[in-house]
Amino acid sequence: MSTSSAATGDSAPQPATASKGLALAVILAGTFMVVLDFFIVNVAIPSIQESLHASVAAIQLIVGGYGLANAAGLILGGRLGDLFGRRRAFAWGLALFTLTSAACGFAPNIEVLVAARILQGLAGALLQPQVLAMISTLYSGPDRARAFAWYGMVLGGAAVGGQLIGGALISADPGLAWRSCFLINLPVGALALFLVPRVLPAMFAQLPTERGQKLDLGGAALAMLALTALLLPLTEGRQQGWPRWSFVLLAAAAPLAWAFARLQRRLAAKGGAPLIDPALFHERGFVRGLVIAVTFYLTNASLYFVLAVYLQQGLGLGALHSGAVFAVLALGFFVTTLNAPRLEKWLGARSLAAGAWLLTAAHALQWGLVTYAGDAVVDQIAVLFLQGAGIGMIMTPLTSSALAGLAPRLVGVASGVLATAQQAGNALGVALIGLAFYSALDVHAGQAGYRGAAGAGLLYLAVLSFVVAMLTPLLRKQVSKR
């Protein structure tokens, strides 16, 4: 068998005894790497600046370029899985992500690192939508609930653990420094790629109903342009003082999105194959889940951002010590995520709302502690645990509920749209909390200045989490149907 065939594996025979557990582990390995690399680079920034003599603008591109490329390519990635088979798209995304991780880890200068990070984000966009689509197809009933619980744990664990893992890697090998944060992907990616044709079922080969359909290149271009016009100013504008181009792009985002929607409707009316089937937005459960997902993810990366800045710049903690604080949040997340099926059985359709109310209370309590009780991190340990627990109670049922009941032909693109909403929410949330944080920051006031800024950020988180809690009844009926 050729190398290409082995890598893609869509035509490989599938052993009847293949373990669904091992298949899930391989699928989730891809998710772990993609999400981890969005967060782990924050710890590596000082080392990158010193090693490659990078400017502030270049550092912003290393962080923002990855997230922007990833978000802009997710819908296209989901559609490619529909057309060419989920296993093939997943394998190629995994291979490209591993290769671009190597390019990042061995980058000789900042220009190569920036380019590799953008390509790495695009590779992740090909990989990610296949994960949700394959889980939705492969599992049903209680197995499906457990699979989504593991998905949520990996998703949140990679995000929360990025600080700790990055700090540990840099501390363990000062010689490799920041490079180890990218090179850690190589053995994981190579092993997962080796297992893809051996454990992922042949059911993920090309879908018969999609054979012969052409890729909507015009729609793909418009979608990527619209998302770039929205997200680029949000990820880069504040740091650069909101230059004129940022407002021009933001103004262009709405017309581009309108042109994209019009093209999709026209293609569907003519019996063509649009990038996003308009029928997807006739699915009420999906639309409701999408709205709640965007609102929730406005708070997710934002929490990690404001905590990381407050702990490292405000309290002067090193990367490893800051990561250890995040470990408490991760513990709370793991406890509720691992017990998600049990919690749903106990709380029923109210489990999502319970998580949202818990998260709202935890943010409000931490705001009170930071604002009035001083800077002792030990006082916030219990609150950090509750924050992680609330996130864990939301993430798993929200994702599975949004995708529940969709026709197989819609699952791939729906996964891409949902993943795009998550990334867009993360980017917009960091921009919004950045405005709140830095508007309130008085750098001349020392720790007190950072305390006030963190308080403003936490108040933003509490208000948005309250909105999520108020919206969750929209999905109760959807959760009950599962």
Order of alpha helices (4+ residues) and beta strands (2+ residues): alpha-alpha-alpha-alpha-alpha-alpha-alpha-alpha-alpha-alpha-alpha-alpha-alpha-alpha-alpha-alpha-alpha-alpha-alpha
